[in-house]
Amino acid sequence: MTRVFFILKSTNRCAYGVDCAKRFVHRLIGICRGCQLLNVYHGGSLHQDIPYDYPTSKVCHRGTDGIRRWPVLHEVLAEPGSLLAKWVGRDFAAPSSHHQSVKVVAPGFKVSAYARDGVIEGIESENAIGVQFHPEKIIRSELRAFSRKFFAAVMAWYAERLEKRKTASHRYRIPGLIGGMGPAATCDLMQKVIELTDAADDQHNVHMIVDQNTEVPDRTAAILQNGESPMTRLIESARRLEAAGADFLCMSCNTAHYFHGRLSKEVSIPILNMPEESAKELKRRGIRTVGLLATDGTVQTGVYHRYLKEQGIAVVVPSGEDQKTVMSLIYDCVKKGVPPERYPAEGVARTVEHLKAQGAEAFLLACTELPIAFERLGYHEGFVDPTRVLARCIVECAGAPLKPSEK
Protein backbone atom coordinates (compact mmCIF):
# COMPACT_ATOMS: atom_id res chain seq x y z
CA MET A 1 0.00 0.00 0.00
CA THR A 2 1.28 3.46 -0.89
CA ARG A 3 1.80 5.74 2.09
CA VAL A 4 1.53 9.50 1.59
CA PHE A 5 2.52 11.68 4.52
CA PHE A 6 0.38 14.80 4.85
CA ILE A 7 1.45 17.90 6.73
CA LEU A 8 -1.82 19.41 7.99
CA LYS A 9 -2.56 22.83 9.40
CA SER A 10 -2.19 22.79 13.18
CA THR A 11 -0.14 25.14 15.34
CA ASN A 12 1.05 22.42 17.70
CA ARG A 13 2.12 20.16 14.85
CA CYS A 14 4.66 22.48 13.21
CA ALA A 15 7.60 20.62 14.79
CA TYR A 16 6.14 17.35 13.51
CA GLY A 17 5.74 18.92 10.08
CA VAL A 18 9.40 19.94 10.00
CA ASP A 19 10.34 16.39 10.99
CA CYS A 20 8.22 15.05 8.10
CA ALA A 21 9.87 17.49 5.70
CA LYS A 22 13.25 16.03 6.74
CA ARG A 23 12.25 12.37 6.72
CA PHE A 24 9.66 11.73 4.04
CA VAL A 25 11.38 13.57 1.22
CA HIS A 26 9.77 11.56 -1.58
CA ARG A 27 6.11 11.64 -0.55
CA LEU A 28 4.87 14.85 0.98
CA ILE A 29 1.79 16.97 0.55
CA GLY A 30 1.42 20.12 2.59
CA ILE A 31 -2.08 21.48 3.20
CA CYS A 32 -2.59 25.11 4.29
CA ARG A 33 0.05 25.67 7.02
CA GLY A 34 1.78 22.57 5.67
CA CYS A 35 2.16 24.29 2.29
CA GLN A 36 3.73 27.29 4.03
CA LEU A 37 5.97 25.05 6.11
CA LEU A 38 7.24 23.19 3.04
CA ASN A 39 8.07 26.47 1.36
CA VAL A 40 9.89 27.98 4.35
CA TYR A 41 11.73 24.75 5.18
CA HIS A 42 13.14 24.62 1.65
CA GLY A 43 14.22 28.28 1.61
CA GLY A 44 11.14 30.30 0.62
CA SER A 45 9.33 33.07 2.48
CA LEU A 46 5.78 34.07 3.45
CA HIS A 47 3.39 36.98 3.34
CA GLN A 48 2.80 37.50 7.05
CA ASP A 49 -0.69 38.96 6.62
CA ILE A 50 -2.74 38.82 3.43
CA PRO A 51 -5.09 41.72 4.32
CA TYR A 52 -2.02 43.93 4.89
CA ASP A 53 -0.16 42.87 1.72
CA TYR A 54 -3.32 42.64 -0.44
CA PRO A 55 -5.49 45.47 0.96
CA THR A 56 -7.81 45.61 -2.06
CA SER A 57 -8.45 41.86 -2.27
CA LYS A 58 -12.05 40.74 -2.33
CA VAL A 59 -11.19 37.03 -2.02
CA CYS A 60 -12.33 35.32 1.19
CA HIS A 61 -9.17 33.51 2.32
CA ARG A 62 -10.35 33.03 5.92
CA GLY A 63 -13.18 30.66 4.98
CA THR A 64 -15.83 32.95 6.44
CA ASP A 65 -16.54 36.64 6.13
CA GLY A 66 -18.57 37.04 9.32
CA ILE A 67 -21.81 36.75 7.41
CA ARG A 68 -21.54 33.55 5.44
CA ARG A 69 -20.78 30.36 7.36
CA TRP A 70 -17.73 28.15 6.76
CA PRO A 71 -16.80 27.12 4.21
CA VAL A 72 -16.95 30.09 1.86
CA LEU A 73 -15.43 28.93 -1.44
CA HIS A 74 -13.23 31.02 -3.68
CA GLU A 75 -11.90 30.50 -7.18
CA VAL A 76 -8.53 28.81 -7.72
CA LEU A 77 -6.74 29.02 -11.05
CA ALA A 78 -4.26 26.21 -11.75
CA GLU A 79 -1.22 26.94 -13.90
CA PRO A 80 -1.08 25.24 -17.33
CA GLY A 81 0.97 22.05 -17.16
CA SER A 82 0.84 21.84 -13.36
CA LEU A 83 -0.15 18.72 -11.48
CA LEU A 84 -3.25 20.49 -10.15
CA ALA A 85 -4.39 21.37 -13.66
CA LYS A 86 -3.87 17.77 -14.69
CA TRP A 87 -5.71 16.38 -11.69
CA VAL A 88 -8.72 18.68 -11.19
CA GLY A 89 -8.72 21.16 -14.06
CA ARG A 90 -7.61 24.75 -14.63
CA ASP A 91 -10.42 26.51 -12.76
CA PHE A 92 -12.13 25.25 -9.60
CA ALA A 93 -13.59 26.45 -6.29
CA ALA A 94 -12.19 25.50 -2.88
CA PRO A 95 -12.25 26.75 0.74
CA SER A 96 -9.28 28.32 2.54
CA SER A 97 -8.63 29.29 6.14
CA HIS A 98 -5.46 31.35 6.42
CA HIS A 99 -4.07 34.87 6.69
CA GLN A 100 -0.50 34.00 5.61
CA SER A 101 0.62 32.68 2.24
CA VAL A 102 3.66 31.83 0.14
CA LYS A 103 5.61 34.92 -0.95
CA VAL A 104 8.98 33.92 -2.43
CA VAL A 105 8.80 30.35 -3.73
CA ALA A 106 11.52 28.00 -2.41
CA PRO A 107 14.28 26.80 -4.76
CA GLY A 108 13.19 23.63 -6.52
CA PHE A 109 9.50 24.53 -6.27
CA LYS A 110 7.22 26.30 -8.75
CA VAL A 111 3.80 27.90 -8.44
CA SER A 112 0.99 25.55 -9.46
CA ALA A 113 -2.04 27.76 -8.68
CA TYR A 114 -3.18 31.28 -7.77
CA ALA A 115 -6.31 32.88 -6.36
CA ARG A 116 -7.94 35.70 -8.35
CA ASP A 117 -6.13 38.32 -6.23
CA GLY A 118 -2.70 36.82 -6.98
CA VAL A 119 -2.24 34.95 -3.68
CA ILE A 120 -0.37 31.69 -4.32
CA GLU A 121 -2.68 28.70 -3.78
CA GLY A 122 -0.35 25.86 -4.74
CA ILE A 123 3.33 24.95 -5.14
CA GLU A 124 4.98 21.77 -6.36
CA SER A 125 8.42 20.22 -6.77
CA GLU A 126 9.67 16.91 -8.04
CA ASN A 127 9.07 15.32 -4.64
CA ALA A 128 6.42 17.36 -2.85
CA ILE A 129 3.15 19.25 -3.30
CA GLY A 130 1.72 22.12 -1.31
CA VAL A 131 -1.83 23.51 -1.52
CA GLN A 132 -3.09 26.52 0.40
CA PHE A 133 -6.75 25.50 0.14
CA HIS A 134 -8.41 22.65 2.04
CA PRO A 135 -9.36 19.75 -0.25
CA GLU A 136 -10.06 17.56 2.80
CA LYS A 137 -12.72 19.99 4.07
CA ILE A 138 -14.86 20.09 0.93
CA ILE A 139 -17.88 18.42 2.50
CA ARG A 140 -20.76 19.74 0.43
CA SER A 141 -22.31 16.85 -1.44
CA GLU A 142 -21.94 18.50 -4.83
CA LEU A 143 -18.20 19.04 -4.25
CA ARG A 144 -17.28 15.67 -2.77
CA ALA A 145 -16.44 14.38 -6.23
CA PHE A 146 -13.76 17.09 -6.46
CA SER A 147 -12.24 16.03 -3.14
CA ARG A 148 -12.23 12.34 -4.09
CA LYS A 149 -10.72 13.16 -7.48
CA PHE A 150 -7.97 15.25 -5.87
CA PHE A 151 -6.88 12.64 -3.34
CA ALA A 152 -7.13 9.76 -5.81
CA ALA A 153 -4.82 11.69 -8.13
CA VAL A 154 -2.38 12.36 -5.27
CA MET A 155 -2.21 8.68 -4.34
CA ALA A 156 -1.79 7.59 -7.96
CA TRP A 157 0.99 10.11 -8.54
CA TYR A 158 2.94 9.10 -5.46
CA ALA A 159 2.49 5.42 -6.26
CA GLU A 160 3.95 6.10 -9.69
CA ARG A 161 6.87 8.04 -8.16
CA LEU A 162 7.68 5.26 -5.71
CA GLU A 163 7.59 2.69 -8.49
CA LYS A 164 9.99 4.82 -10.52
CA ARG A 165 12.32 4.99 -7.54
CA LYS A 166 12.27 1.21 -7.21
CA THR A 167 13.26 0.80 -10.85
CA ALA A 168 15.57 3.82 -11.08
CA SER A 169 18.54 1.57 -11.86
CA HIS A 170 16.42 -0.18 -14.51
CA ARG A 171 17.44 -3.47 -12.92
CA TYR A 172 17.88 -3.58 -9.18
CA ARG A 173 16.77 -1.80 -6.03
CA ILE A 174 19.40 0.58 -4.66
CA PRO A 175 21.11 0.02 -1.29
CA GLY A 176 22.37 2.97 0.71
CA LEU A 177 25.49 2.26 2.78
CA ILE A 178 25.90 4.21 6.01
CA GLY A 179 29.68 4.07 5.97
CA GLY A 180 32.80 5.46 7.57
CA MET A 181 32.65 3.04 10.53
CA GLY A 182 35.44 2.47 9.65
CA PRO A 183 36.39 3.49 6.13
CA ALA A 184 38.22 0.25 5.32
CA ALA A 185 35.28 -1.82 6.60
CA THR A 186 32.91 0.11 4.34
CA CYS A 187 35.10 -0.59 1.32
CA ASP A 188 35.31 -4.23 2.37
CA LEU A 189 31.51 -4.46 2.36
CA MET A 190 31.31 -2.88 -1.08
CA GLN A 191 33.94 -5.25 -2.44
CA LYS A 192 32.05 -8.26 -1.10
CA VAL A 193 28.80 -7.07 -2.70
CA ILE A 194 30.67 -6.92 -6.01
CA GLU A 195 32.24 -10.35 -5.46
CA LEU A 196 28.90 -11.99 -4.68
CA THR A 197 26.96 -10.48 -7.58
CA ASP A 198 26.70 -12.55 -10.74
CA ALA A 199 27.36 -9.68 -13.15
CA ALA A 200 28.43 -10.08 -16.77
CA ASP A 201 29.49 -6.42 -17.06
CA ASP A 202 29.56 -3.10 -15.19
CA GLN A 203 25.91 -2.43 -15.92
CA HIS A 204 24.74 -5.62 -14.20
CA ASN A 205 26.32 -4.81 -10.84
CA VAL A 206 24.34 -3.38 -7.94
CA HIS A 207 24.02 0.40 -7.91
CA MET A 208 25.20 1.41 -4.42
CA ILE A 209 25.00 4.85 -2.81
CA VAL A 210 27.60 5.29 -0.09
CA ASP A 211 27.99 7.96 2.58
CA GLN A 212 31.54 7.48 3.85
CA ASN A 213 30.81 9.56 6.94
CA THR A 214 34.01 9.49 8.99
CA GLU A 215 32.60 12.02 11.46
CA VAL A 216 30.38 9.45 13.21
CA PRO A 217 31.57 9.34 16.86
CA ASP A 218 32.98 6.05 18.17
CA ARG A 219 30.12 3.71 18.99
CA THR A 220 31.83 1.78 21.78
CA ALA A 221 32.88 4.99 23.54
CA ALA A 222 29.31 6.29 23.29
CA ILE A 223 27.81 3.10 24.70
CA LEU A 224 30.23 2.29 27.51
CA GLN A 225 32.09 5.51 28.34
CA ASN A 226 29.35 8.15 28.08
CA GLY A 227 31.00 9.48 24.93
CA GLU A 228 29.36 11.56 22.24
CA SER A 229 26.31 9.83 20.77
CA PRO A 230 26.58 8.81 17.11
CA MET A 231 22.81 9.15 16.58
CA THR A 232 22.90 12.66 15.09
CA ARG A 233 25.45 11.64 12.45
CA LEU A 234 23.74 8.32 11.79
CA ILE A 235 20.41 10.06 11.23
CA GLU A 236 22.06 12.58 8.89
CA SER A 237 23.61 9.79 6.84
CA ALA A 238 20.43 7.74 6.73
CA ARG A 239 18.29 10.67 5.60
CA ARG A 240 20.93 11.80 3.11
CA LEU A 241 20.97 8.36 1.51
CA GLU A 242 17.17 8.15 1.44
CA ALA A 243 17.00 11.57 -0.21
CA ALA A 244 19.59 10.44 -2.75
CA GLY A 245 17.30 7.60 -3.86
CA ALA A 246 18.25 4.56 -1.77
CA ASP A 247 15.51 1.92 -1.49
CA PHE A 248 16.93 0.35 1.67
CA LEU A 249 19.85 1.01 4.02
CA CYS A 250 22.60 -0.94 5.75
CA MET A 251 25.50 -0.30 8.13
CA SER A 252 28.87 -2.00 7.89
CA CYS A 253 29.53 -1.39 11.61
CA ASN A 254 28.39 -4.16 13.97
CA THR A 255 28.42 -2.02 17.10
CA ALA A 256 26.30 0.65 15.39
CA HIS A 257 23.47 -1.89 15.34
CA TYR A 258 22.99 -1.08 19.01
CA PHE A 259 21.20 2.00 17.58
CA HIS A 260 19.37 0.08 14.82
CA GLY A 261 15.90 0.29 16.36
CA ARG A 262 16.07 4.03 17.04
CA LEU A 263 17.59 4.79 13.64
CA SER A 264 14.90 2.81 11.82
CA LYS A 265 12.29 5.21 13.18
CA GLU A 266 14.03 8.17 11.53
CA VAL A 267 13.62 7.04 7.92
CA SER A 268 10.79 5.58 5.86
CA ILE A 269 12.85 2.86 4.17
CA PRO A 270 14.07 -0.38 5.82
CA ILE A 271 17.51 -0.86 7.36
CA LEU A 272 19.03 -4.33 7.07
CA ASN A 273 20.04 -5.92 10.38
CA MET A 274 23.49 -7.52 10.19
CA PRO A 275 23.42 -9.25 13.64
CA GLU A 276 20.04 -10.80 12.91
CA GLU A 277 21.09 -12.05 9.47
CA SER A 278 24.36 -13.43 10.86
CA ALA A 279 22.52 -15.39 13.55
CA LYS A 280 20.30 -16.90 10.86
CA GLU A 281 23.39 -17.88 8.87
CA LEU A 282 24.92 -19.65 11.88
CA LYS A 283 21.66 -21.53 12.39
CA ARG A 284 21.68 -22.55 8.72
CA ARG A 285 25.19 -23.96 9.20
CA GLY A 286 24.09 -25.98 12.22
CA ILE A 287 26.28 -24.15 14.73
CA ARG A 288 25.20 -24.67 18.34
CA THR A 289 27.93 -22.70 20.16
CA VAL A 290 29.77 -19.72 18.70
CA GLY A 291 32.76 -17.72 19.87
CA LEU A 292 31.90 -14.01 19.65
CA LEU A 293 34.79 -11.77 18.66
CA ALA A 294 33.71 -8.12 18.78
CA THR A 295 34.23 -4.73 20.39
CA ASP A 296 33.58 -4.22 24.09
CA GLY A 297 30.45 -2.31 23.13
CA THR A 298 29.01 -5.16 21.07
CA VAL A 299 29.90 -7.79 23.68
CA GLN A 300 28.71 -5.94 26.77
CA THR A 301 25.44 -4.64 25.30
CA GLY A 302 24.43 -7.99 23.85
CA VAL A 303 23.93 -6.64 20.33
CA TYR A 304 24.37 -10.20 18.99
CA HIS A 305 23.24 -12.20 22.01
CA ARG A 306 19.55 -11.52 21.47
CA TYR A 307 19.52 -12.79 17.90
CA LEU A 308 21.75 -15.77 18.64
CA LYS A 309 19.46 -16.76 21.52
CA GLU A 310 16.46 -16.58 19.18
CA GLN A 311 18.21 -19.10 16.93
CA GLY A 312 19.08 -21.39 19.87
CA ILE A 313 22.82 -20.69 19.66
CA ALA A 314 24.99 -20.46 22.78
CA VAL A 315 27.61 -17.70 22.99
CA VAL A 316 31.10 -17.73 24.49
CA VAL A 317 33.21 -14.59 24.70
CA PRO A 318 36.92 -13.89 25.32
CA SER A 319 38.26 -13.40 28.84
CA GLY A 320 39.55 -10.00 29.99
CA GLU A 321 43.08 -10.28 28.55
CA ASP A 322 41.89 -11.98 25.38
CA GLN A 323 39.30 -9.25 24.85
CA LYS A 324 42.06 -6.65 25.15
CA THR A 325 43.83 -8.46 22.31
CA VAL A 326 40.69 -8.29 20.17
CA MET A 327 40.26 -4.56 20.88
CA SER A 328 43.91 -3.91 20.07
CA LEU A 329 43.57 -5.79 16.78
CA ILE A 330 40.60 -3.57 15.89
CA TYR A 331 41.72 -0.15 17.10
CA ASP A 332 45.53 -0.30 17.15
CA CYS A 333 45.96 -2.32 13.97
CA VAL A 334 43.24 -2.25 11.31
CA LYS A 335 41.81 1.18 12.08
CA LYS A 336 45.31 2.68 12.20
CA GLY A 337 46.38 0.93 9.01
CA VAL A 338 49.43 -0.83 10.48
CA PRO A 339 50.93 -3.71 8.44
CA PRO A 340 49.83 -7.31 9.29
CA GLU A 341 53.30 -8.26 10.54
CA ARG A 342 52.67 -5.95 13.49
CA TYR A 343 49.37 -7.58 14.44
CA PRO A 344 49.31 -9.46 17.80
CA ALA A 345 49.30 -12.84 16.05
CA GLU A 346 50.23 -14.88 19.13
CA GLY A 347 47.55 -13.21 21.24
CA VAL A 348 44.94 -13.85 18.53
CA ALA A 349 45.91 -17.53 18.31
CA ARG A 350 45.68 -17.84 22.09
CA THR A 351 42.23 -16.19 22.11
CA VAL A 352 40.96 -18.60 19.46
CA GLU A 353 42.23 -21.63 21.40
CA HIS A 354 40.67 -20.41 24.64
CA LEU A 355 37.28 -20.07 22.95
CA LYS A 356 37.58 -23.52 21.41
CA ALA A 357 38.23 -24.88 24.90
CA GLN A 358 34.92 -23.29 25.97
CA GLY A 359 33.07 -25.22 23.26
CA ALA A 360 33.08 -22.78 20.33
CA GLU A 361 32.33 -24.65 17.09
CA ALA A 362 32.77 -21.52 14.98
CA PHE A 363 33.80 -17.91 15.40
CA LEU A 364 31.71 -14.86 14.61
CA LEU A 365 33.91 -11.96 13.50
CA ALA A 366 31.40 -9.41 14.77
CA CYS A 367 33.36 -6.24 14.11
CA THR A 368 33.86 -5.21 10.52
CA GLU A 369 37.61 -4.71 11.05
CA LEU A 370 38.01 -8.32 12.20
CA PRO A 371 37.31 -10.11 8.87
CA ILE A 372 39.99 -7.90 7.34
CA ALA A 373 42.44 -8.73 10.13
CA PHE A 374 41.74 -12.47 10.25
CA GLU A 375 42.07 -12.84 6.49
CA ARG A 376 45.47 -11.11 6.65
CA LEU A 377 46.47 -13.46 9.49
CA GLY A 378 45.48 -16.50 7.41
CA TYR A 379 42.33 -17.61 9.26
CA HIS A 380 39.56 -18.98 7.05
CA GLU A 381 37.83 -22.22 8.04
CA GLY A 382 35.32 -21.92 10.86
CA PHE A 383 35.20 -18.13 10.86
CA VAL A 384 31.90 -16.50 9.96
CA ASP A 385 32.12 -13.04 8.45
CA PRO A 386 29.00 -10.89 9.16
CA THR A 387 30.17 -8.44 6.51
CA ARG A 388 29.91 -11.17 3.90
CA VAL A 389 26.53 -12.22 5.29
CA LEU A 390 25.33 -8.62 4.98
CA ALA A 391 26.77 -8.34 1.47
CA ARG A 392 24.82 -11.42 0.40
CA CYS A 393 21.67 -9.95 1.96
CA ILE A 394 22.25 -6.69 0.07
CA VAL A 395 22.51 -8.51 -3.25
CA GLU A 396 19.34 -10.48 -2.53
CA CYS A 397 17.39 -7.42 -1.35
CA ALA A 398 18.50 -5.51 -4.43
CA GLY A 399 17.08 -8.30 -6.55
CA ALA A 400 20.40 -9.03 -8.24
CA PRO A 401 21.57 -12.59 -8.99
CA LEU A 402 24.10 -14.26 -6.71
CA LYS A 403 27.13 -16.09 -8.03
CA PRO A 404 26.26 -19.78 -8.63
CA SER A 405 28.64 -20.80 -5.85
CA GLU A 406 26.58 -18.73 -3.35
CA LYS A 407 23.17 -20.21 -4.16
Secondary structure, DSSP 8 states (H G I E B T S, - for coil): ----EEE---GGGHHHHHHHHHH-TTSEEEETHHHHHHHHHTT--EES-HHHHSTT-----SS--SSS-S--EEEEEE-TTSHHHHHH-SEEEEE---S-EE-S--TT-EEEEEETTS-EEEEE-SSEEEESS-GGG--SGGGHHHHHHHHHHHHHHHHHHHHHHHTTTSSS--EEEEE-SSHHHHHHHHHHHHHHB--SSGGGS---EEEE-TTS--HHHHHHS----SHHHHHHHHHHHHHHT-SEEEES-SGGGGGHHHHHTTSSS-B--HHHHHHHHHHHTT-SEEEEE--HHHHHHTTTHHHHHHTT-EEE---HHHHHHHHHIIIIIITTT--GGGS-HHHHHHHHHHHHHTT-SEEEE-STTHHHHHHHTT--TTEE-HHHHHHHHHHHHHT--B-GGG-
